[in-house]
Amino acid sequence: MKRRALAAATVSSLALASCVGPRGGESGTASNLPPPPPPTSQPVQAAKTAILAGVARGPAVASLPIDPAKAEIVLTAFRSSCAALLKRSDGSGLTTAADWQPACTAAATWPQGQGVGFFQRYFETARIGGGALYATGYYEPQIQGSTTPQLGYDVPIYGPPDDIVSADLGQFAPDLKGRTIRGKVQNGKLVPYPDRSQIQGGAINGHAPVIGYAADKIAFFFLQIQGSGQLRQPDGSVVRIGYAGQNGQPYTGIGKWMLAQGMLQPGQASMQGIVAWLRAHPDQADAVMDQNRSFVFFKYLNTPPVGALGVPVTGRVSVAADPAFTPLGAPVWLAPDRAEAAGLWVAQDTGGAIKGANRFDTFWGAGADAERIAGGMSAHGQAYVLLPAGTLARLAGAGQIPQA
């Protein structure tokens, strides 16, 4: 995904749930861990990687109140991540493939029912920057749609256009490494690709295949935000679609924009609140949704949703993270003020709006309950990344982080 959303590219899960704003009235006590030391002197937002943000040892894994049942399913998810962990380059600067080898080797044959012991033996926690957590949520929506033209299904779902061009700027300037732009060639020049409003006005007709049709433009807008979802067809059958690209235009969370315009009041900018407003103001809905100029293209999926790590994501287990601060595939510990999001997760996805240290988007799966939780998720607290045991000592020995 989203997303998140669930996708196989660095802009996957493109809006995820960052379109939703603060939600009031629901909180819980997630952990009794002591507060972390003050943040490092360098602002985390200004740092480009975890190493630059500052890394410090966190609490012992044995001190974390890990739920045994959750540990089992997180171990399963971690095991599925190992193939990627052992071959991909870690953009955070925290780990090497060799760091993960012992844990991955052990995970392959670790006894059922002893998941807590696995994490206690093979991992240590690290606090990135000040460790201040902000978590949102995403899910796999199901909307009314059709793969063929049908009466009442008139919102086109586009596949990737044939005229979009992607440019890795790092190939042109070293200081732009990791940055990619998308556009199209016009009169010999690379220009921005059409935005949401222009695409919906027909700007890419003839350049992008229509792979399906949605019955509801608002429902489809939020499916785009999640980055992956299901189309329930008129005959009752279900077809999965997933992220296949994006137009390169910036993402804007319309919840925040609507708050700034006075359309919503604080506490109303959950996904549910945004949808209610759009349906109550049909004459303004298009203009509001067009504030998000980003537009996602789709493809058919024959498997469960797959995250940026290249493995299926699991509801209530997988999170999207910024790979510059959290190694994709790494377990993470969240201690938020929302009890539902507390505990052990695995970073298996990325998102266009999920940027910075300790910024996570929790995946809740499919269904009404997942939609409810994800749509209202806005949690603060503390976060720790679980690294292979010995990683911090190696980094300290190399002078990359202070000695513990």
Secondary structure, DSSP 8 states (H G I E B T S, - for coil): --TT---SSTTTT-SGGGGS----S---------------SS-GGG-SSHHHH-EEE---GGGS---HHHHHHHHHHHHHHHHHHTTS--TTSS--HHHHHHHHHHHTT--TT-HHHHHHHHEEEEEETT-EEEEEEEEE-EEEEESS-BTTB-EEEE---SS-EEEEGGGT-GGGTT-EEEEEEETTEEEE---HHHHHTTTTTTTS-EEEEES-HHHHHHHHHHTEEEEE-TTS-EEEEEEEEE-S-----HHHHHHHHTSS-TT--SHHHHHHHHHH-HHHHHHHHTTS---EEEEEESSS-B-TTSSB--TTTEEEE-TTTS-TT-EEEEEESSGGG-EEEEEEE--TT--STTEEEEEEEESHHHHHHHHH-EEEEEEEEEEETTHHHHHHHTTSS---
